[in-house]
């Protein structure tokens, strides 16, 4: 009889959203960043963990609604970020999506504040996790 000698462990999976905000005339206003309520404290892209039985894309839409009160349209997957050191709490793999939304973000759930930042005013030194790299990859991808 074969038995497991140790518990199988895998990384946590998260979904992060780079939410491009547009006005009613389709003018790009910036992206949404939140101030985190919980450690690690600082600015971050909105996002959260994928629940068991949930698709990553569904988790992303749910987290965007829960954290910044916005309904988003997913435009594309920017990338999968999997450095074991990207989250000081534990190994976490993040699927980072580029999204589109309209309106004003309203902080809720794990977000203390939510604000639209033009790309030129993003305080890169205040970003937590590897969100500085994710946003730089987004800017490069968009050719901005």
C-alpha positions, -999 to +999 in steps of 0.1 A: +000+000+000+014+034-010+008+063+013+019+099+012+047+106+036+042+144+034+016+168+025+017+181-010+021+219-011+017+242-040+019+280-044-011+302-038-027+316-070-037+352-073-052+375-100-041+411-103-058+437-125-042+466-143-075+485-147-073+511-175-100+537-167-117+555-196-142+584-195-174+583-215-156+597-246-131+568-245-102+590-232-077+571-211-075+585-176-050+562-160-048+530-140-062+521-105-040+515-075-051+508-040-036+515-006-036+481+012-053+477+046-032+446+054+005+438+054+025+443+034+013+479+035+018+502+005+003+508-029-007+478-051-027+468-081-061+455-070-062+418-068-066+387-047-066+350-044-084+325-066-109+303-047-110+266-050-133+258-079-130+292-094-115+302-128-087+328-126-106+352-149-137+349-126-116+355-096-101+386-112-136+401-120-148+393-085-117+408-068-120+440-089-156+444-079-149+436-042-118+459-039-125+489-061-162+485-069-157+484-107-170+460-133-141+452-156-137+438-191-106+417-194-086+427-225-057+403-222-033+384-199-002+405-194+018+377-178+022+352-151+045+363-122+059+335-102+091+345-084+089+327-051+101+359-034+074+382-050+053+380-018+070+381+016+042+361+032+044+329+010+050+316-025+023+332-046+019+330-084+000+359-099-018+361-132-018+397-142-045+410-166-050+442-185-086+453-180-109+482-190-134+500-169-154+532-166-163+552-136-145+560-103-130+533-081-144+531-046-122+513-020-138+483-003-128+450+012-089+449+015-084+483+000-081+513+023-082+538-006-085+534-044-073+561-069-068+566-106-031+574-113-019+588-146+011+568-158+034+598-151+023+601-114+027+565-103+048+565-071+069+534-081+088+535-048+056+529-028+045+498-047+045+464-029+051+429-041+065+430-077+039+454-089+066+479-100+078+453-125+042+444-136+034+480-142+066+486-161+059+455-182+024+469-189+038+503-200+063+486-223+036+463-237+013+493-244+041+513-259+034+542-235 
